[in-house]
Each structure stands twice: as structure tokens, then as C-alpha cells.
Amino acid sequence: MLGQRNITAFLQTLGRPLVAFIMNLGYFSRFVAKAIYNCFIPPFYIKLFCRQFMNIGFYSLPVVGLTTLFAGMVIAIQTYSGISKYGAESAVALVVLISVTRELAPVLSALMVAGRIGAAMAAEIGTMRVTEQIDALVTLSANPFRYLIAPRIWAAIIVMPLLVLFGDIIGIFGGYVVSIYKLDFNPANYINNTMTNLQTIDVMTGVVKAAVFGFIISVMGCYNGYRSKGGAQGVGEATTNAVVSSSILILIFNYLITEVIFSR
């Protein structure tokens, strides 16, 4: 009898996390489906969209610019130190170009925006949840998904590719500055190598990743804020969960998209 109770307790210990995971996955799937559906159903709140567009895009330009600038500079130095022993210094421009456009600009920009905007979305919507403002919207016959979530998703999807294109330019410029003024490259040759090796697929890979990352950041921020409970502590946990989950999913989908595009 005692052994049977131990087995039952052991199975319950294993089963509770699994059941909780399946339930949370179901809640999340339902939330995502409902959010996507309401993104295409009027009314569309253009003013709220423009506000989120400015908040996500314009106010994120400094952090994205600084991040990609120094990333491009570091890649140039590291590449030169690694390949100079083989006499392949001319490949520095190519490595900087591919690294920035395919990986560094989209991933680093997304991680910076996730830390800044994903947390802000979770905190704002979470505060509205715990103070019953979302319930007030429902009482006033306003759909919270169309009023709060859809503008944020659309803004993030549209603005992230623009941020990444800006990051591409700044990152490549950072590599150019280091190569010319520290590594003594010829400016004309460096620019010529960059323009010669520039391909549409490199830029489009970063743009596609950016759009997917924008969707991930907005959905995770809104979901964790919408599901928050327990007052200020719950809002803090929702903010942390939004940033952590967004960052993990960004890295996972970065690999998946790379695998799909370049697995040939």
C-alpha cells in the first residue's frame, strides 16, 4: 500500500508540470489565433498604430544604431586578426557584409527591441489588466484585441524590417570605419568589395527575420501582459517573462529561418 502511494505521488509530481505546460500552450495558441484574426477585422485604430510605430521604431533607433555600429566594428577586427595570417585581408568586407545583414543586424536589433519594447508592452497591458481597465474596455463594447494588441502587432511587424535596414547600413559603416582608419585598408577597394558582394538574398534574409521577430516580440509582450495577475508582483513577472521568452524564441526562429533559406 505504501509503495502504491509512493508511485502515485511520483506520477503526480511528473504529471503536474506536464499538464500545466499543455494548458499554457493551449492558452497561448488560442491567444495567438485570436490576435491574428483581430488584426484583419475592422475597426482599425490608425492613431494607436502610429503611436506604437513611433514608440517601437523612432525611439529604438539610437540603441539599434549603437549596437549594430559596434558589432560591425568588432566583426571587422576579429575577421582581420583571424584571416590576415592567410593573406586573405580582402575578405574582411565580405565577412562584415554577410555577418551584419544576415545575422547581427536582425538578431541584435530584435534582442534590443525585445528588452525595451517587449517589456514595455507587458508592463502597460499588465497594469491595465490588474487595474481592471481591460474589463472596462469590454464593458464599453471595445474589443481589447483590436484596440490594444492588433496595433502593436502591426507596428512591430512593419517597423522591425526598417530598423534592421538601418542597422545594416550602420553596421557596415562601422566595419568600414575600422577597416579604413585602423587596419589601413584602401577606401575605394573596400567599398568596391562591399558593393560587388552585396546580394539581395542577404538583405532579404535579414528583413524576413526582422518581420518574424517583430511578431514574436509583440505577441509575447502582449500575451504576458494580458495574462498577468496578482498586482505589481504579477506585472513584474509578466515583464520578465516577456523579455526572456521573446529572446529565446528569437534565437530559435533565427536558426529555423536560416535553415529554411540556406539549407541547399
Secondary structure by P-SEA (a helix, b strand, c coil): caaaaaaaaaaaaaaaaaaaaaaaaaaaaaaaaaaaaaccccccaaaaaaaaaaaacccaaaaaaaaaaaaaaaaaaaaaaaccccccccaaaaaaaaaaaccaaaaaaaaaaaaccaaaaaaaaaaaaaaaaaaaaaaacccccccccaaaaaaaaaaaaaaaaaaaaaaaaaaaaaaaccccccaaaaaaaaaaaccaaaaaaaaaaaaaaaaaaaaaaaaaaaaccccaaaaaaaaaaaaaaaaaaaaaaaaaaaaaaccc
